[in-house]
Amino acid sequence: MKDTSFNAEVARRLGCDTERAEAAGVVVLRELRDRLTPGEAADVAAQLPHRLKQVWTEGEHPDRLVRKTHRAEFVGRVRQRLSLADDAEAERTVRAVFGALQMLLGARSPMEGEAWDIFSQLPKDLKPLWIESGAKASG
């Protein structure tokens, strides 16, 4: 999957234009990256196409601390950074980006390969969003 395909998949899932989808991707991917260990974030980056790798790695430092956000804070940060109407819209956005990322990583389910590695580092209350996003991969 290329960068443009990733944005198109997010747009399809959200029912929006690709500009909004790209903005959503940037915000959610960076929030997710900051929730992972630097080592796992580097593993994910290695599998991303060029532009998404740039988005993922911008501002990244190998010695950074993991941002220990839980679901409410993660969703709230996405809502605030994208100026979304409510938490429900923010959760829908997170699911769309999570699902597109799982597809990009070649996961047939949200709990295999690199997708599993990401899942294993998420807090218990954020794991359902990761799983739900995979369940909707076909639309």
PyMOL commands that place a pseudoatom at each C-alpha (Angstrom):
pseudoatom trace, name=CA, resn=MET, resi=1, chain=A, elem=C, hetatm=0, pos=[0.000, 0.000, 0.000]
pseudoatom trace, name=CA, resn=LYS, resi=2, chain=A, elem=C, hetatm=0, pos=[1.349, 3.415, -0.932]
pseudoatom trace, name=CA, resn=ASP, resi=3, chain=A, elem=C, hetatm=0, pos=[0.940, 6.689, 0.958]
pseudoatom trace, name=CA, resn=THR, resi=4, chain=A, elem=C, hetatm=0, pos=[-1.891, 7.745, -1.359]
pseudoatom trace, name=CA, resn=SER, resi=5, chain=A, elem=C, hetatm=0, pos=[-3.632, 4.401, -0.873]
pseudoatom trace, name=CA, resn=PHE, resi=6, chain=A, elem=C, hetatm=0, pos=[-3.376, 4.780, 2.897]
pseudoatom trace, name=CA, resn=ASN, resi=7, chain=A, elem=C, hetatm=0, pos=[-4.972, 8.241, 2.755]
pseudoatom trace, name=CA, resn=ALA, resi=8, chain=A, elem=C, hetatm=0, pos=[-7.633, 6.994, 0.345]
pseudoatom trace, name=CA, resn=GLU, resi=9, chain=A, elem=C, hetatm=0, pos=[-8.448, 4.121, 2.714]
pseudoatom trace, name=CA, resn=VAL, resi=10, chain=A, elem=C, hetatm=0, pos=[-8.762, 6.494, 5.667]
pseudoatom trace, name=CA, resn=ALA, resi=11, chain=A, elem=C, hetatm=0, pos=[-10.974, 8.779, 3.532]
pseudoatom trace, name=CA, resn=ARG, resi=12, chain=A, elem=C, hetatm=0, pos=[-13.145, 5.827, 2.521]
pseudoatom trace, name=CA, resn=ARG, resi=13, chain=A, elem=C, hetatm=0, pos=[-13.569, 4.728, 6.119]
pseudoatom trace, name=CA, resn=LEU, resi=14, chain=A, elem=C, hetatm=0, pos=[-14.405, 8.255, 7.294]
pseudoatom trace, name=CA, resn=GLY, resi=15, chain=A, elem=C, hetatm=0, pos=[-16.443, 9.295, 4.262]
pseudoatom trace, name=CA, resn=CYS, resi=16, chain=A, elem=C, hetatm=0, pos=[-14.343, 12.428, 3.834]
pseudoatom trace, name=CA, resn=ASP, resi=17, chain=A, elem=C, hetatm=0, pos=[-11.923, 14.016, 1.379]
pseudoatom trace, name=CA, resn=THR, resi=18, chain=A, elem=C, hetatm=0, pos=[-8.284, 12.954, 1.226]
pseudoatom trace, name=CA, resn=GLU, resi=19, chain=A, elem=C, hetatm=0, pos=[-7.063, 16.235, 2.738]
pseudoatom trace, name=CA, resn=ARG, resi=20, chain=A, elem=C, hetatm=0, pos=[-9.043, 15.582, 5.934]
pseudoatom trace, name=CA, resn=ALA, resi=21, chain=A, elem=C, hetatm=0, pos=[-7.979, 11.928, 5.844]
pseudoatom trace, name=CA, resn=GLU, resi=22, chain=A, elem=C, hetatm=0, pos=[-4.321, 12.904, 5.598]
pseudoatom trace, name=CA, resn=ALA, resi=23, chain=A, elem=C, hetatm=0, pos=[-4.648, 15.264, 8.576]
pseudoatom trace, name=CA, resn=ALA, resi=24, chain=A, elem=C, hetatm=0, pos=[-6.353, 12.514, 10.572]
pseudoatom trace, name=CA, resn=GLY, resi=25, chain=A, elem=C, hetatm=0, pos=[-3.598, 10.086, 9.635]
pseudoatom trace, name=CA, resn=VAL, resi=26, chain=A, elem=C, hetatm=0, pos=[-0.858, 12.452, 10.771]
pseudoatom trace, name=CA, resn=VAL, resi=27, chain=A, elem=C, hetatm=0, pos=[-2.468, 13.074, 14.162]
pseudoatom trace, name=CA, resn=VAL, resi=28, chain=A, elem=C, hetatm=0, pos=[-3.438, 9.482, 14.944]
pseudoatom trace, name=CA, resn=LEU, resi=29, chain=A, elem=C, hetatm=0, pos=[-0.177, 7.979, 13.700]
pseudoatom trace, name=CA, resn=ARG, resi=30, chain=A, elem=C, hetatm=0, pos=[1.894, 10.344, 15.830]
pseudoatom trace, name=CA, resn=GLU, resi=31, chain=A, elem=C, hetatm=0, pos=[-0.257, 9.745, 18.899]
pseudoatom trace, name=CA, resn=LEU, resi=32, chain=A, elem=C, hetatm=0, pos=[0.128, 6.006, 18.356]
pseudoatom trace, name=CA, resn=ARG, resi=33, chain=A, elem=C, hetatm=0, pos=[3.882, 6.280, 17.804]
pseudoatom trace, name=CA, resn=ASP, resi=34, chain=A, elem=C, hetatm=0, pos=[4.289, 8.187, 21.051]
pseudoatom trace, name=CA, resn=ARG, resi=35, chain=A, elem=C, hetatm=0, pos=[2.367, 5.436, 22.868]
pseudoatom trace, name=CA, resn=LEU, resi=36, chain=A, elem=C, hetatm=0, pos=[4.842, 2.781, 21.644]
pseudoatom trace, name=CA, resn=THR, resi=37, chain=A, elem=C, hetatm=0, pos=[8.395, 2.175, 22.771]
pseudoatom trace, name=CA, resn=PRO, resi=38, chain=A, elem=C, hetatm=0, pos=[11.003, 3.789, 20.516]
pseudoatom trace, name=CA, resn=GLY, resi=39, chain=A, elem=C, hetatm=0, pos=[12.132, 0.322, 19.405]
pseudoatom trace, name=CA, resn=GLU, resi=40, chain=A, elem=C, hetatm=0, pos=[8.636, -0.719, 18.360]
pseudoatom trace, name=CA, resn=ALA, resi=41, chain=A, elem=C, hetatm=0, pos=[8.074, 2.670, 16.711]
pseudoatom trace, name=CA, resn=ALA, resi=42, chain=A, elem=C, hetatm=0, pos=[11.234, 2.063, 14.656]
pseudoatom trace, name=CA, resn=ASP, resi=43, chain=A, elem=C, hetatm=0, pos=[9.960, -1.391, 13.666]
pseudoatom trace, name=CA, resn=VAL, resi=44, chain=A, elem=C, hetatm=0, pos=[6.711, 0.147, 12.416]
pseudoatom trace, name=CA, resn=ALA, resi=45, chain=A, elem=C, hetatm=0, pos=[8.572, 2.920, 10.576]
pseudoatom trace, name=CA, resn=ALA, resi=46, chain=A, elem=C, hetatm=0, pos=[10.623, 0.333, 8.701]
pseudoatom trace, name=CA, resn=GLN, resi=47, chain=A, elem=C, hetatm=0, pos=[7.407, -0.980, 7.112]
pseudoatom trace, name=CA, resn=LEU, resi=48, chain=A, elem=C, hetatm=0, pos=[5.888, 2.344, 6.077]
pseudoatom trace, name=CA, resn=PRO, resi=49, chain=A, elem=C, hetatm=0, pos=[6.074, 3.908, 2.614]
pseudoatom trace, name=CA, resn=HIS, resi=50, chain=A, elem=C, hetatm=0, pos=[8.224, 7.023, 2.248]
pseudoatom trace, name=CA, resn=ARG, resi=51, chain=A, elem=C, hetatm=0, pos=[5.782, 9.847, 3.082]
pseudoatom trace, name=CA, resn=LEU, resi=52, chain=A, elem=C, hetatm=0, pos=[4.147, 8.010, 5.967]
pseudoatom trace, name=CA, resn=LYS, resi=53, chain=A, elem=C, hetatm=0, pos=[7.578, 7.133, 7.327]
pseudoatom trace, name=CA, resn=GLN, resi=54, chain=A, elem=C, hetatm=0, pos=[8.392, 10.862, 7.314]
pseudoatom trace, name=CA, resn=VAL, resi=55, chain=A, elem=C, hetatm=0, pos=[5.146, 11.628, 9.155]
pseudoatom trace, name=CA, resn=TRP, resi=56, chain=A, elem=C, hetatm=0, pos=[5.790, 8.808, 11.638]
pseudoatom trace, name=CA, resn=THR, resi=57, chain=A, elem=C, hetatm=0, pos=[9.402, 9.735, 12.391]
pseudoatom trace, name=CA, resn=GLU, resi=58, chain=A, elem=C, hetatm=0, pos=[9.145, 13.544, 12.479]
pseudoatom trace, name=CA, resn=GLY, resi=59, chain=A, elem=C, hetatm=0, pos=[10.082, 14.672, 15.976]
pseudoatom trace, name=CA, resn=GLU, resi=60, chain=A, elem=C, hetatm=0, pos=[10.940, 11.128, 17.053]
pseudoatom trace, name=CA, resn=HIS, resi=61, chain=A, elem=C, hetatm=0, pos=[13.888, 10.546, 19.389]
pseudoatom trace, name=CA, resn=PRO, resi=62, chain=A, elem=C, hetatm=0, pos=[15.298, 7.096, 20.217]
pseudoatom trace, name=CA, resn=ASP, resi=63, chain=A, elem=C, hetatm=0, pos=[15.595, 8.042, 23.909]
pseudoatom trace, name=CA, resn=ARG, resi=64, chain=A, elem=C, hetatm=0, pos=[12.077, 9.464, 24.349]
pseudoatom trace, name=CA, resn=LEU, resi=65, chain=A, elem=C, hetatm=0, pos=[9.819, 8.145, 27.067]
pseudoatom trace, name=CA, resn=VAL, resi=66, chain=A, elem=C, hetatm=0, pos=[6.623, 6.316, 26.165]
pseudoatom trace, name=CA, resn=ARG, resi=67, chain=A, elem=C, hetatm=0, pos=[3.566, 8.557, 26.575]
pseudoatom trace, name=CA, resn=LYS, resi=68, chain=A, elem=C, hetatm=0, pos=[1.435, 6.413, 28.858]
pseudoatom trace, name=CA, resn=THR, resi=69, chain=A, elem=C, hetatm=0, pos=[-1.908, 7.622, 27.520]
pseudoatom trace, name=CA, resn=HIS, resi=70, chain=A, elem=C, hetatm=0, pos=[-5.054, 5.619, 28.003]
pseudoatom trace, name=CA, resn=ARG, resi=71, chain=A, elem=C, hetatm=0, pos=[-8.142, 5.583, 25.807]
pseudoatom trace, name=CA, resn=ALA, resi=72, chain=A, elem=C, hetatm=0, pos=[-9.849, 8.741, 27.080]
pseudoatom trace, name=CA, resn=GLU, resi=73, chain=A, elem=C, hetatm=0, pos=[-6.684, 10.829, 26.831]
pseudoatom trace, name=CA, resn=PHE, resi=74, chain=A, elem=C, hetatm=0, pos=[-5.683, 9.326, 23.464]
pseudoatom trace, name=CA, resn=VAL, resi=75, chain=A, elem=C, hetatm=0, pos=[-9.124, 10.022, 21.987]
pseudoatom trace, name=CA, resn=GLY, resi=76, chain=A, elem=C, hetatm=0, pos=[-9.232, 13.453, 23.624]
pseudoatom trace, name=CA, resn=ARG, resi=77, chain=A, elem=C, hetatm=0, pos=[-5.873, 14.414, 22.135]
pseudoatom trace, name=CA, resn=VAL, resi=78, chain=A, elem=C, hetatm=0, pos=[-7.056, 13.324, 18.672]
pseudoatom trace, name=CA, resn=ARG, resi=79, chain=A, elem=C, hetatm=0, pos=[-10.316, 15.251, 19.139]
pseudoatom trace, name=CA, resn=GLN, resi=80, chain=A, elem=C, hetatm=0, pos=[-8.498, 18.398, 20.223]
pseudoatom trace, name=CA, resn=ARG, resi=81, chain=A, elem=C, hetatm=0, pos=[-5.756, 18.298, 17.576]
pseudoatom trace, name=CA, resn=LEU, resi=82, chain=A, elem=C, hetatm=0, pos=[-8.268, 17.724, 14.750]
pseudoatom trace, name=CA, resn=SER, resi=83, chain=A, elem=C, hetatm=0, pos=[-10.960, 20.041, 16.211]
pseudoatom trace, name=CA, resn=LEU, resi=84, chain=A, elem=C, hetatm=0, pos=[-13.556, 17.270, 16.071]
pseudoatom trace, name=CA, resn=ALA, resi=85, chain=A, elem=C, hetatm=0, pos=[-17.081, 17.705, 17.394]
pseudoatom trace, name=CA, resn=ASP, resi=86, chain=A, elem=C, hetatm=0, pos=[-17.013, 15.033, 20.093]
pseudoatom trace, name=CA, resn=ASP, resi=87, chain=A, elem=C, hetatm=0, pos=[-15.286, 11.914, 21.387]
pseudoatom trace, name=CA, resn=ALA, resi=88, chain=A, elem=C, hetatm=0, pos=[-17.469, 9.664, 19.242]
pseudoatom trace, name=CA, resn=GLU, resi=89, chain=A, elem=C, hetatm=0, pos=[-16.143, 11.357, 16.101]
pseudoatom trace, name=CA, resn=ALA, resi=90, chain=A, elem=C, hetatm=0, pos=[-12.595, 11.127, 17.457]
pseudoatom trace, name=CA, resn=GLU, resi=91, chain=A, elem=C, hetatm=0, pos=[-13.010, 7.390, 18.136]
pseudoatom trace, name=CA, resn=ARG, resi=92, chain=A, elem=C, hetatm=0, pos=[-14.363, 6.870, 14.623]
pseudoatom trace, name=CA, resn=THR, resi=93, chain=A, elem=C, hetatm=0, pos=[-11.295, 8.695, 13.294]
pseudoatom trace, name=CA, resn=VAL, resi=94, chain=A, elem=C, hetatm=0, pos=[-8.932, 6.587, 15.405]
pseudoatom trace, name=CA, resn=ARG, resi=95, chain=A, elem=C, hetatm=0, pos=[-10.606, 3.387, 14.175]
pseudoatom trace, name=CA, resn=ALA, resi=96, chain=A, elem=C, hetatm=0, pos=[-10.303, 4.511, 10.548]
pseudoatom trace, name=CA, resn=VAL, resi=97, chain=A, elem=C, hetatm=0, pos=[-6.587, 5.225, 10.838]
pseudoatom trace, name=CA, resn=PHE, resi=98, chain=A, elem=C, hetatm=0, pos=[-5.896, 2.119, 12.923]
pseudoatom trace, name=CA, resn=GLY, resi=99, chain=A, elem=C, hetatm=0, pos=[-7.688, -0.017, 10.331]
pseudoatom trace, name=CA, resn=ALA, resi=100, chain=A, elem=C, hetatm=0, pos=[-5.842, 1.545, 7.406]
pseudoatom trace, name=CA, resn=LEU, resi=101, chain=A, elem=C, hetatm=0, pos=[-2.547, 1.047, 9.249]
pseudoatom trace, name=CA, resn=GLN, resi=102, chain=A, elem=C, hetatm=0, pos=[-3.332, -2.608, 9.837]
pseudoatom trace, name=CA, resn=MET, resi=103, chain=A, elem=C, hetatm=0, pos=[-4.015, -3.013, 6.109]
pseudoatom trace, name=CA, resn=LEU, resi=104, chain=A, elem=C, hetatm=0, pos=[-0.781, -1.192, 5.292]
pseudoatom trace, name=CA, resn=LEU, resi=105, chain=A, elem=C, hetatm=0, pos=[1.122, -3.566, 7.573]
pseudoatom trace, name=CA, resn=GLY, resi=106, chain=A, elem=C, hetatm=0, pos=[-0.407, -6.504, 5.705]
pseudoatom trace, name=CA, resn=ALA, resi=107, chain=A, elem=C, hetatm=0, pos=[-2.307, -7.809, 8.718]
pseudoatom trace, name=CA, resn=ARG, resi=108, chain=A, elem=C, hetatm=0, pos=[-5.271, -10.046, 7.946]
pseudoatom trace, name=CA, resn=SER, resi=109, chain=A, elem=C, hetatm=0, pos=[-6.332, -9.500, 11.552]
pseudoatom trace, name=CA, resn=PRO, resi=110, chain=A, elem=C, hetatm=0, pos=[-5.475, -6.856, 14.156]
pseudoatom trace, name=CA, resn=MET, resi=111, chain=A, elem=C, hetatm=0, pos=[-3.565, -9.447, 16.141]
pseudoatom trace, name=CA, resn=GLU, resi=112, chain=A, elem=C, hetatm=0, pos=[-0.892, -10.775, 13.790]
pseudoatom trace, name=CA, resn=GLY, resi=113, chain=A, elem=C, hetatm=0, pos=[2.567, -9.702, 12.716]
pseudoatom trace, name=CA, resn=GLU, resi=114, chain=A, elem=C, hetatm=0, pos=[3.480, -6.086, 13.297]
pseudoatom trace, name=CA, resn=ALA, resi=115, chain=A, elem=C, hetatm=0, pos=[-0.170, -5.333, 14.129]
pseudoatom trace, name=CA, resn=TRP, resi=116, chain=A, elem=C, hetatm=0, pos=[0.147, -7.748, 17.064]
pseudoatom trace, name=CA, resn=ASP, resi=117, chain=A, elem=C, hetatm=0, pos=[3.327, -6.022, 18.213]
pseudoatom trace, name=CA, resn=ILE, resi=118, chain=A, elem=C, hetatm=0, pos=[1.479, -2.692, 18.300]
pseudoatom trace, name=CA, resn=PHE, resi=119, chain=A, elem=C, hetatm=0, pos=[-1.546, -4.257, 20.006]
pseudoatom trace, name=CA, resn=SER, resi=120, chain=A, elem=C, hetatm=0, pos=[0.656, -5.778, 22.702]
pseudoatom trace, name=CA, resn=GLN, resi=121, chain=A, elem=C, hetatm=0, pos=[1.928, -2.330, 23.733]
pseudoatom trace, name=CA, resn=LEU, resi=122, chain=A, elem=C, hetatm=0, pos=[-1.471, -0.653, 23.947]
pseudoatom trace, name=CA, resn=PRO, resi=123, chain=A, elem=C, hetatm=0, pos=[-3.144, -0.233, 27.333]
pseudoatom trace, name=CA, resn=LYS, resi=124, chain=A, elem=C, hetatm=0, pos=[-6.078, -2.515, 28.066]
pseudoatom trace, name=CA, resn=ASP, resi=125, chain=A, elem=C, hetatm=0, pos=[-8.662, 0.226, 27.494]
pseudoatom trace, name=CA, resn=LEU, resi=126, chain=A, elem=C, hetatm=0, pos=[-7.246, 1.177, 24.062]
pseudoatom trace, name=CA, resn=LYS, resi=127, chain=A, elem=C, hetatm=0, pos=[-6.974, -2.395, 22.737]
pseudoatom trace, name=CA, resn=PRO, resi=128, chain=A, elem=C, hetatm=0, pos=[-10.683, -2.585, 21.789]
pseudoatom trace, name=CA, resn=LEU, resi=129, chain=A, elem=C, hetatm=0, pos=[-10.292, 0.338, 19.355]
pseudoatom trace, name=CA, resn=TRP, resi=130, chain=A, elem=C, hetatm=0, pos=[-7.398, -1.511, 17.676]
pseudoatom trace, name=CA, resn=ILE, resi=131, chain=A, elem=C, hetatm=0, pos=[-9.422, -4.733, 17.436]
pseudoatom trace, name=CA, resn=GLU, resi=132, chain=A, elem=C, hetatm=0, pos=[-12.641, -3.005, 16.254]
pseudoatom trace, name=CA, resn=SER, resi=133, chain=A, elem=C, hetatm=0, pos=[-10.735, -1.198, 13.519]
pseudoatom trace, name=CA, resn=GLY, resi=134, chain=A, elem=C, hetatm=0, pos=[-9.487, -4.507, 12.126]
pseudoatom trace, name=CA, resn=ALA, resi=135, chain=A, elem=C, hetatm=0, pos=[-12.960, -6.012, 12.224]
pseudoatom trace, name=CA, resn=LYS, resi=136, chain=A, elem=C, hetatm=0, pos=[-14.083, -3.270, 9.825]
pseudoatom trace, name=CA, resn=ALA, resi=137, chain=A, elem=C, hetatm=0, pos=[-11.219, -3.647, 7.349]
pseudoatom trace, name=CA, resn=SER, resi=138, chain=A, elem=C, hetatm=0, pos=[-13.557, -4.621, 4.546]
pseudoatom trace, name=CA, resn=GLY, resi=139, chain=A, elem=C, hetatm=0, pos=[-15.697, -1.537, 4.996]
for i in range(1, 139): cmd.bond("trace and resi %d" % i, "trace and resi %d" % (i + 1))
show_as sticks, trace
zoom trace
